[in-house]
Amino acid sequence: MVTVYSLTALLFAYLFGSIPTAVWLGQAFYGVDVREYGSGNAGATNTFRVLGKKAGIAVMIIDIAKGYTATNLAYLIGMSVTGPQNSVVFVNYQLALGVTAVMGHLFPIFAGFRGGKGVATLFGMILAVNFHASMLCVLVFVVVLLLTKYVSLSSICAGFTFPLSVVFLFQVSIKSEVLYGMAVCILILVTHQKNLERLLKGKESKVYLFKKKTN
């Protein structure tokens, strides 16, 4: 049911997502707009490349928090009274709020609608909707990143892990969550199209978490 409260929550979810963490942090502390360097995206990965680990980690944590907070607005507007936390109505509303936050990150009103790829915010949403599946995604992301040093490839693999895990491992019965998982795969592939092209050409940049690249 569409109410003033639900519409207000969706608005706040979009505004949460629209907070351009990478842009504001870069401009405030480094005098740099990260969108003018590297891949041109206002996200954690490009912040790692342009501003370094400290800035990248800060952006990643805040962007995850954006998705997590926006998704959990379902509690604040009383959606939990519709049934248990895994009820269809409750989960559907969580998904709607989370997707709205991700769209805010992709097209932030506070940064001229030029945002990032939404992976961190998307993870925050997954964390709120299905904690166990999200932890498995983290594991896959870390393992692939340590093995390949490619954040883009790690994000893609983690994205595909979510729908596979909710269907085959956790056997989630809520169809909207399964469909959402499939949509995650499509969104990640679309937003990482250029990364895929660079990966195939062997030109994708690597991220070294524990040591710098040596020649």
VOGU-3710 file (C-alpha; in Angstrom, 3 decimals, decimal comma):
1> mvtvysltal> 0,000/0,000/0,000  1,332/3,396/-1,022  1,162/5,910/1,810  2,701/9,261/2,644  5,090/7,428/4,968  6,223/4,977/2,313  6,748/7,726/-0,281  8,678/9,787/2,268  10,853/6,765/3,063  11,593/6,261/-0,643
11> lfaylfgsip> 12,569/9,925/-0,928  14,930/9,639/2,026  16,368/6,412/0,588  17,197/8,227/-2,644  18,732/11,140/-0,735  20,851/8,735/1,348  22,068/7,106/-1,824  22,747/10,475/-3,411  25,339/11,446/-0,819  28,447/11,665/-3,077
21> tavwlgqafy> 30,918/10,377/-0,525  33,879/10,122/-2,893  33,288/13,576/-4,362  32,774/15,388/-1,067  35,630/13,630/0,724  38,003/14,209/-2,183  37,144/17,883/-2,464  37,141/18,546/1,296  40,402/16,800/2,243  42,381/16,539/-0,996
31> gvdvreygsg> 41,056/19,322/-3,210  40,329/16,699/-5,874  37,199/15,631/-7,710  37,809/11,903/-8,216  35,500/11,941/-11,249  38,169/13,856/-13,141  40,768/11,144/-12,645  41,159/7,391/-13,010  38,000/5,705/-14,252  35,944/8,841/-13,708
41> nagatntfrv> 33,575/7,134/-11,266  32,597/8,546/-7,890  33,017/5,306/-5,995  35,284/3,515/-3,572  37,380/1,719/-6,196  38,321/4,896/-8,043  38,963/6,615/-4,713  41,441/3,854/-3,842  43,238/4,485/-7,132  43,207/8,289/-6,999
51> lgkkagiavm> 43,425/9,159/-3,290  44,813/6,039/-1,648  43,775/3,383/0,849  42,586/5,587/3,731  40,247/7,604/1,555  39,108/4,500/-0,315  38,252/2,619/2,862  36,362/5,619/4,260  34,308/5,969/1,079  33,599/2,239/0,947
61> iidiakgyta> 32,350/2,113/4,559  30,112/5,152/4,162  28,711/3,935/0,838  27,878/0,557/2,384  26,213/2,362/5,275  24,102/4,347/2,799  22,581/1,203/1,331  22,175/-0,504/4,702  20,526/2,500/6,332  18,196/3,209/3,421
71> tnlayligms> 17,059/-0,422/3,245  16,346/-0,530/6,960  14,085/2,505/6,768  11,431/-0,216/6,474  11,637/-0,592/10,251  11,253/3,120/10,952  7,996/3,438/9,060  6,425/0,449/10,774  6,680/-2,138/7,992  7,637/-4,779/10,550
81> vtgpqnsvvf> 4,040/-4,867/11,775  3,105/-6,644/8,540  4,686/-9,841/9,787  8,077/-11,397/10,581  11,244/-9,948/9,140  11,278/-12,441/6,280  7,666/-11,789/5,276  7,060/-11,047/1,611  5,687/-7,535/2,181  8,517/-6,523/4,471
91> vnyqlalgvt> 11,246/-7,853/2,167  9,594/-6,272/-0,878  9,646/-2,903/0,794  13,249/-3,356/1,858  14,139/-4,137/-1,749  12,295/-1,060/-3,003  14,128/1,174/-0,540  17,484/-0,398/-1,292  17,092/-0,129/-5,052  16,095/3,514/-4,653
101> avmghlfpif> 19,282/4,153/-2,655  21,393/2,453/-5,334  19,766/4,615/-8,000  20,631/7,617/-5,858  24,266/6,532/-5,828  24,276/6,033/-9,602  22,498/9,330/-10,253  23,126/11,580/-7,214  21,153/14,794/-7,119  23,908/16,360/-4,979
111> agfrggkgva> 26,612/15,756/-7,612  25,063/16,570/-10,955  23,706/13,013/-11,362  27,264/11,714/-11,957  27,813/8,944/-9,455  29,618/5,655/-9,052  28,796/2,081/-9,974  26,854/1,372/-6,810  28,630/-1,810/-5,719  29,268/-0,729/-2,108
121> tlfgmilavn> 25,763/0,698/-1,727  24,372/-2,454/-3,313  26,280/-4,537/-0,795  24,828/-2,470/2,058  21,392/-3,313/0,717  22,195/-7,033/0,472  23,601/-6,932/4,000  20,268/-5,650/5,290  18,125/-8,077/3,293  20,097/-11,325/3,625
131> fhasmlcvlv> 23,031/-11,258/6,031  24,285/-14,802/5,370  24,269/-14,428/1,593  26,049/-11,082/1,919  28,817/-12,654/4,009  29,335/-15,273/1,319  29,589/-12,462/-1,241  32,260/-10,815/0,908  34,212/-14,054/1,049  34,091/-14,463/-2,734
141> fvvvllltky> 35,033/-10,807/-3,263  38,066/-11,018/-0,949  39,310/-14,318/-2,367  39,036/-13,150/-5,994  40,637/-9,796/-5,136  43,581/-11,428/-3,375  44,089/-13,819/-6,283  43,645/-11,381/-9,175  44,002/-7,839/-7,721  41,041/-6,793/-9,902
151> vslssicagf> 38,279/-5,026/-7,957  35,965/-5,098/-10,961  36,283/-8,860/-11,430  35,849/-9,376/-7,686  32,661/-7,277/-7,721  31,253/-9,221/-10,668  31,984/-12,591/-9,057  30,488/-11,455/-5,746  27,423/-10,131/-7,561  26,782/-13,495/-9,208
161> tfplsvvflf> 27,309/-15,238/-5,879  24,245/-13,582/-4,352  21,491/-15,037/-6,583  23,203/-18,437/-6,715  23,452/-18,607/-2,935  19,878/-17,486/-2,206  18,516/-20,043/-4,670  20,720/-23,099/-4,178  22,382/-22,682/-0,792  19,877/-20,809/1,382
171> qvsiksevly> 16,829/-21,812/-0,688  15,005/-18,506/-0,260  11,320/-18,845/-1,115  10,552/-15,144/-1,615  10,422/-14,723/-5,386  11,128/-10,983/-5,301  14,442/-11,597/-3,522  15,441/-14,160/-6,132  14,462/-11,812/-8,972  16,364/-9,027/-7,271
181> gmavcililv> 19,447/-11,235/-7,161  19,202/-11,749/-10,903  18,768/-8,017/-11,392  21,958/-7,465/-9,372  23,879/-9,532/-11,912  22,495/-7,513/-14,804  23,182/-4,185/-13,080  26,777/-5,123/-12,264  27,420/-6,313/-15,816  25,978/-3,081/-17,251
191> thqknlerll> 27,896/-0,778/-14,917  31,125/-2,752/-15,416  30,953/-2,981/-19,204  34,075/-0,891/-19,713  35,879/-2,856/-17,011  35,034/-6,097/-18,787  36,441/-4,703/-22,021  39,665/-3,706/-20,254  39,879/-7,100/-18,552  39,602/-8,881/-21,885
201> kgkeskvylf> 42,308/-6,619/-23,319  44,530/-7,011/-20,252  44,401/-3,269/-19,537  42,370/-3,217/-16,323  44,076/-1,521/-13,356  44,951/-3,608/-10,331  44,562/-2,718/-6,663  47,233/-3,853/-4,226  45,858/-3,946/-0,680  48,939/-5,047/1,220
211> kkktn> 51,865/-3,973/-0,898  52,634/-1,635/-3,722  53,317/-2,879/-7,192  57,029/-3,294/-7,826  58,691/-3,153/-11,203
//
